[in-house]
Amino acid sequence: MYVGADYYPEHWPQARWKTDAKLMREAGFNLVRLAEFAWVFLEPEEGRFTFDWLDEALDILGRNGISAVLGTPTAVMPAWVKEKYPEVMATRKEGHRVNWGIRKNNCFSSGAYRLLSERITRAMAEHFRQTANVVGWQTDNEFGHPYCYCDSCRREFQAWLRRRYGTLDELNRAWGTHFWGHRYGEWAEIVLPDDEGGHNPGLCLDWHRFYSWLNVRFQAAQVRILREVCPQHFVTHNFMGTFSELDYYDLAADLDFVSWDNYPVWGAPAVPYGASLAADAMRGLKKRNFLIMEQTAGPGGWGTFGRNPRPGELRKVCYQQLAHGADGQVWFRWRTCTAGREQYWHGLLGHDGRPLRRYREAAQVAGEYHRLAAAVEGTTVKADVAMIYDYESIWALRIQPGYGPVGGSNFHAAAQRYYDACFRAGVNLDMIRPTDDFTAYSVVIAPHLYVLPDPVARALADFVAKGGVLLTDCRTGVKDGTNLCHDRTLPGLLGDALGISIEEYEAIPGDDKDGYAVIGQDDLPGAFTARHYCDWITPRKAEVLAGYERWHMKPYAAVTRNRFGKGTGYYVGTLCEEPAFYDALIADVLKRAAVKPVVAPPAGVEASVRQARGRRLLFLINHTEETKTVTVPAGGVELLTGRPSRGSLTLERYGVAVIKLK
Ligand code: GAL
């Protein structure tokens, strides 16, 4: 199992490198990531390459048993690049070029930048292909910025649209350009949407698709070279969890596996539901395990920094990722920098280069991971419940949130509400694409599936008819694939599976202090509060699980459940304030689908299962500072202590356990 650190030898005198490598070895590290921001040290002037310093660093690391992932260094261009080729700098909406000197400031359609990127990638690949301890590559660093509004991007966008739509008539129809007389008569007339709140929604959605494609194409050129020159190495990229400006499924398609950068915010201690959702989303990109390429090692910040992770907190954050499919992990960063913007992004070593408490905690994790490696190898999460994680709905809801927005992204807030309830119930989820096959799952949760092309709607209805349990909610099915509103009564093609129709809906004003009281019945007991939005649901065949109290809402349902064929379709028409609402709902959904968690975790304890044929590992993580007792199946073995599991297990604050189940 890979365990290590992001290391920047170019930041420190060469005389220090041996000490670093020795400390890494002593911590049990066997991997570093190097060079992703080192372009200027590798190609100080155009076409002159200087790899000797990196050879030396790799040699020292290798002699200490440490392998390396090399970053293609294109996330920060050397100053000579912008001097020589000013057109490679991205153009802001206002029309001026980005000022060089931060990072991620290139235009992805720039021919010059693409050539320079291919050249440094090839030069590095050819030089390091024989280096024994180089095992893989990371493309660029955290693709996703910046948006560029230059003429080259506009022309590329027009050409991309031409390939997508074939004719202008088709494009005009798809975008509905009859509105405000925005009909295009020439491809060259098409603009870049620099105001997403005002431009045509079809144009805006296609621009997101295009921008994603530009990044994927840029990466693909590097991947092609790396595969050609270094076929024995893996190729990965460091994704950013729920960052959603690119279609990560497409970006992951060319890679061997996904890596991602986990940056818990060290605010007030809280259950980090989001890091589990992100982990599942990352595992979902290729339906395989992932590597943590950057794991925050301490308080982070560029100007101000957060609190210091408390003893045990870093360790449990690692186990959370291991539990969800991490097959290794790299700390960001090894030593806290004395220079530059990230002086306050604290590493395992302090500014003074001395190993800290955090280093010792990282060493403990490394030791444990090595001990667990044989048991963990080949295992992954196999979930009965899937959640649809759809970039097109995310983008379309950003373009027109409808209500709110809540917590920055209505899609993410919706996904997180259902996700958290599954987490509290101790149930694993897979994050999937709307076009994936649903048949492997008992339950599909489709939060805010706003963009719903007909084939996806039919597949979901079919899933229910054949015995699946579908849980979906408000704003689902409003848009077609080109961001036009469907001209059907909501929920469109899901109407029969859900047994409802929705003729009207509304945003609940933020100054309505009481919200709309929701009264649950039968299988969804309790009194709750609807906020932000509600559908005026007319049940056709569906049972009503919750209704409203306000006089004008009395005829309408808030939550419905419908038998359809052999399965069940649930619909939630609002956002409830109380987590208890989602807990009760998910409990009913899981019961219907006969999905049973292995344990019922107490509040603040996370349970996740990794498995392979004949082997099941139950991970328990106490995210709180209180001692927790968990009722666990008897007959297994807790692998960190070697003790048999006897029905009850105590987790100290931030404690973790890995039980090999019988
Ligand atoms: C990540 C990035 C790292 C470092 C870190 C802390 O997003 O990949 O290079 O900048 O954030 O700011």
Residues whose N, C-alpha, C, O or C-beta is under 5 A from the ligand:
A	BS01	GAL	E142 W345
